[in-house]
Amino acid sequence: MSGPSASRFVARTAFQSIARPTSLTRCSPSLCRPLSQTPSRRADDAPTTKAGSELLSSLYGAPNPPAAKPSAPAASSASAVGPTDSSMMNLFRSTLGKDEQKRTPGGLGSGKEGFGEIKEEALDALEPFHLHIYSHKHNTHVTMSKPDRGAIVSMSCGNIGFKKSRRKHFDAAYQLTAYVFERLRFAGWDKKINRIELVLRGFGQGRDAGVKCLMSPEGAVWRQKVVRVADSTRLKFGGSRSKNPRRLWGLLEHTGPFVRPVVLVLVLIQELAVEVINPLFLLTAKPVVYLVNLSERDYVRKKNKHLPKIAEWIKENAAGDPIIPISVAYEERLSRFETEEESLEEQKKVGADSALPKLVIQMRKSLDLGSFFTTGTDEVRQWTLRNGTKAPGAAGVIHTDFEKTFIQALVYNFSVLKELGDESEVKAKGKVMTKGKD
């Protein structure tokens, strides 16, 4: 086992020992000789060897293990076994070595600060409890299970009595989850459960089901403990004999006030990936353009003390995403002019152009969108499509029937049309090309 993994293993084991008293059954394998579980026998009756004495000393944090009171039974003596912070610091120093002590600025010699960092790391490594909320066509099931998948409480209720709409699943889950939370709190589990993984299933598209199920007054304590949100809903494509994979797991990690996707396992072929992700409406899966709202004075003189810091943050946290300074007050004032000429005159007078054209161009570029035009005797229309779309797909933007019946397109350069002045002249000069579906 390597150094970092060994340190995490020792830290996790030690923190689990600190978090709850070690029972006699769990403690006995670590001692020099298994102790009897009979209450009449005391823990200090076990013969000790040199190795056993050293282990007991590290566990107790003392040169020699303290002698139990003659009247104290073995059960009470064993329940008091548990390493202290100082003893665990000594154990960490001897186990991790000098290299691991240099892992933090203060090393393990920094006392409680170093131990606190290891304690936080061990806490992050602990397996969370699991809260499963499953919505069926006629029933809703809620199960809270331990990290080893052992069920603590499992309840279900029918959807009869709730409004016959898509919300009935949310309402049933809301009521049942609130009842389960109240039962767990009454049994004292709110003090034992520190981390919860929320697993949803059967709520359809979107992730608002997890929010609705946890927003009850009874869930105020529990929703602060959610560290992950997973969706085990099965997504089907094609018929029963379809070879396409059918399962998608979305895993979210709760980090402070934000919930961000950290893992999105797609066992799907490339063509189906977009089809599956789009209905989830994941904001973090979409391109981002950062707009920095400035005062009109700062926008005109192109100076702001906060702008460099914002640009530096975007460079570190979202490298490549564009940033556009804009003054909403200035744009609102320009929009009051009745004609475009008056607006352009005001921009020349002030010495600053409107940021809206640049904003529109940049957003279309970020969305990878392009345009094509259709002309007639009385109008010219612009159509938006994604860059790289072939001619049949472009025709389908106008009408779906055009995509199905597309055969070929006549293409000519706009500069040629501008030079000759008429489409018939372009055809007469042989400047027209014929393009097929590809």
N, C-alpha and C positions, 0 to 999 in steps of 0.2 A: 504494500500500500504506500503510495507516494506521500510526500510531506503534507501538502495542502489537504488531500483527502483524509489523511490520518488525523490532522488537526480538527477537521470538521466532524469526523466520527467521534473523537474524544470530547469535543465541545458539546455535541448533541447528546451523548450519553451522560455527560456530567450535568448538563442543564436539566435533563429529564429527572435525574436523581435529586436535584435541588428543588424542582417544581413540586414534587410530591414525595412524602416519606417512603423510604424503601421498606417493603414488607419483609417478613422473615423468610418467606418462600423465595423471593427474588434475591434477597441478600445472601442466602446460604451458599449458592454456587460460587460466590466470590471469596468466601472464607476458606481457611485451610482445610476444614472438614465440615461436611453438611451438618447443620444443627437439627435437632429434633424439633418437631412442631408441637410437642407435648407442653402444655402450659407450666407443668411442674419443673421443667428443666430450664435453667438460666443460660443466657448466651455466653457468660464468662466461664461456664463449665467446660467448654470445648478446649482440648489441648492445643496449644499454639506452637508452631515452629518458627524459625527465624524469618522465613519468607512470609508466613502468615502474620507475624508481628509487624513487619514492614508495611504490609498491605493494610492492616488495621490502623497503623499509625497514620498512613496517608488518608484513609477514610475519615478517621476521627480528628485529624489535624493536631495530634498530640504525640509526644514521644512514646507513650504507652497508652493502650486503651483504658478508659476509665472503668473502674470496678463498679459493677451494678450493685444496687442496694440488695441486701439479702432477702428482703421481703418482696422485691419486685419480680413478677413472673416474666417468663421469657418473651411473651407477646409484647408487653409494654417496653421491654428493653430493646427489642428489635425494631419497634415502631419509631424509636428515637434515633435510629441510625440514619445518618444523612450528612454528607460533607458540607463544610462551611466554605465561605468564599476564600478564606486564606488557604485552607487545605487544597481547594481546587486550583488556586493560583500556583501552588507548589507542584501539583500534579501536572498542570499545563506546561510549566517550565521544564520539568524533567522529560515530558513526552514529546513536546513540539521541537525542542532544540533551539539553538541560537538563530538559525535561519528564519524560523517562524516568529521568533521574538522581534525580528526586524520588519515584520510585515506591516506594522503600524508605526507611526512616528514615535509614540511613546514606548512601543514594545510592550511585553507583558510586565515589565517592571513598573509601568505607570499605575499599578494598583487597580482601583475599582474602574477607572476609565477603560483600561485594556480589557478587563474582565467583562465590562458592559458590552464592548464591541463583540467579543466572542459569544456572549450570551444572546445578543441580537442576531448574530449569524446562525447560532444554533436554533433560535426560534424560527427563523426563516426556513430552515431545513426540515422542520417538523411537518409531518403529514397532517393536513387539515381534516376536520370532520366534514361529512358530506350531507348536504340537504338536497334531496331529490324532489322535484315538483313535476308530476306527470299529469298532463291533461288528456283525458280520453273523450270520446264522443259523448258518453253518458256519465262518466265519473271523473273525479280528481283525486289523485293520490299524493300524499306528502310523507316522506320518510327522512328521518335524521339518523345517520349511521356514524359509527366510530371510524377512525382511520383504518382499522382492520376490516371494515365493511360490516361489523356487527351492528345490527339495528338497535337503536335506543328507543325510538317510538315510530310507529307506522300507522297512519290513519287514512281513511278515504271517505268521500261523501259523494252523493249523486248531484248532478246538475239540475235536477228537477226543482222548480221553485224559483230559479233565476231567470232573468229575461232571455227569451229565445233569440239570441243574437251571438255574434262572435265574442261579445263581452262576457257572456255567461261563464266562459272558462276562466276569465280573469277574476270575476266576482267570487266564484267557488274557490279558486286558489287563494284569493285574498282572505276569505273567511276561515278556511281550513288552516292556512299557514299561521294566522293570528292565534287560533286555538292551540295549535301545536307549540308555538312559542310560549304561550301562557302555561301550558302543562310542563314544558321543560324548565321554565323559570321556577315554578312551584316545586319541582323536584331538585332544584339546586344546580342544574346543568349550566346555567348562565355563568357560573364562576369557574366551571371546569373547561368550557369550550372557549378557546381563544382565536381559532381560525376556522373559517367555514368555506367550503367550495360549494357554490350553488349550481346545481345541474337542472336545466329546464328541458322539457320534452313535450311536444304536441301543441305548442302555442302558435304555430304558424310563423309567418315572416315577422321580422322586427325583434327587438330585444327589450320592449317595454314591459313584458310580462314579469321579468325579474324585479323591476322597480315597483310595479304595482303590488306584488306579493310581499314586499318588505316594507311598504309605507304605512302599515298599521301602527297604532300606538304600541302594541305589544312587540313590534319588530324594531323599536327604536334602539334597543341595546344590541340586537343581533346584527343589524345591517352594518354596524361599524366593524364587525368581525369578518365580513366577506372579503376574501382575498382573491378569489377566482370565480368566474362565471363561465360555465360550459353549456353547450347545447348538444344534446344527443338525438335531436330530431332526425329521422330518416328522410332523405330526399330521394325521390324516385324519378328516373328518366326512362322513357320508352316502355315497352311491354314487359311481361313477366320473363321473357327470354332475352331481354336486352343484356348485352355484355358490359354496358357502361357501369362503372362503380356508382354506388347509390348512397354513400355515407359521407357526411361532412361534419367535422368537429370544429366549432369555433371556440377558442380558449381566450378569455380575457383576464388580465391581471389588474388588480386594483392597486394603484400607486397614489397614495394621498387622495386629493380631491378628484383625480382624473381616473378614468377607466380607458385603457388603451389596449388594442389587440397586440399580443406578443407572439402568439402562435396561431396560424391558420392552416391546418393540415388539409390539403385538398388532394384526395385520392381520385382525381378527376382528370380527364384528358383536357388538352388546352382549349378546345372549342367549347367545353362545358363550363370552364372556370368562370368566365364572365357571366354566363347565364345564371350561375349559382350565387356569385358574390353580389351582383347588382340588387337583387331583392332584399338583401340584408341591410342596405342603406348604411354601410360603414363609412363614417366621415373620414376616418384615417386612411381609407383606401382611395380617396379622391385627391386630385391635385390641389395644391394650395397656392393662392396668391395673397401676399401680405399687403394690406393697405394701412398706411400710417397717416392718420388724420392730423393735420397741422393747422395752426391758425393762419388766417389769410396773410398776416404780416410775415410769418416765417416761410410760408409757401412762396411768396413773391420774391423775398430776398434769398431763398434757397439755403436757409440756415436754421438749425435746431439742435440744441445741446443733447437731446435724447436720441436723435436719429442714428448717430454712430453706434451707440450701445445696442439699439434695437437691431441694426444690421449685423453687428458682431454676434448677437444671440442667435439670429436666424442662420448665420453661417455655421455656427457650432451645432445647432440642434436640428436644422432643416436645410442642409447644404443643397444648393441648387434652386431652391424656391425663390421666385422673384419677389421683390419688394418695390412698391410704388408709393411715393409720397403724394398726398392729395389733401386739399382743403375743402371740406364739405361746405363751409360757409361761403367760400369763393364760388364754388360750383352752383350753390343755391342762388347766389346773387346773379350769376350769368344766366340762369334759367328764366329769370324774370323778364329778360328782353324779348320783345315780340318777334323780332326777326333775327336770322343768323348773322346778317351783316352788322347789326348793332352789337351783338355779342362779340364778334371778331374785332370790332372797333374798340370795345372796352378792354379786350385782352391786349391789344397793341398799346393802349393808353397805360395800362397797369404794368405791362412788361412781363406777363406770365401767361402761358397758354393753358387752356383747359386740360385736365388730366384724363377726362373721359375717353377721348379717342385712344390714347395709349392704354387705358385700362381695358377697353373692349378688345383691342388687338391682342394684348397679353393674355387675357382670359381665353380667347379663342385659341391662341397658341398653346396654352397649358392644357386645354381640353382636346388638343389635336384636331381642331375643326377647320374645314375649308369651305369654299363657296363655289358655286357655278351659277350661271345666269341663263335665263330663257328670254327670248325676245319675240315680240309680235308687232303688229302694225300700230298698236296703241299703247303698249306697256312693256316694261322690262322688269323681270322678277328675279330676286336672288334666292337661292336655295342653299341650305346649310347641310353639310355632310361631313363624315369623318375622313381625314386624310388617308389616302390609300384605297378608298372605295372604288371599285371598278364600275364601268359604265352601266351595267344592269342595276347595280345597287343605287347608283345616282338617279337612274330613271325611276326606281322604286320610291325615292323621296317625293317625287311629284305625284305618283299614284302607284299602288301596289300592282295593278294590272300591267303597267308599263314594264315592270321588272320581269314578270312572267312571260310577256310576249316580246321582249327586246330582241332585236336581230342585229342591227348595226347603227352607228352614229356617224353623221357628217361633221367633220371638225375642221375649223380654219382659225388662223391667228387673228386676234383682235386688231393688232397693228395693221394687218393687211386690209381688214374691213374698214378701218379708219382712213387708210390711204386711198382706197378705191371708192369708198362712200356708199356702196350698195352690195347686197348679198349676191345679186345676179351677176354683177361685175366680177366678184370673187370667183364664182363658178365659171364664168367665161374665161378667166385668166388661168384656170386650172389650179387654183390655190386651195382646193378642198380635198381633204383626206377622208378615207373611209375606215372606220375603226369597228372591230367586232366586239364580242363580249369580253375579251381579255385585253 
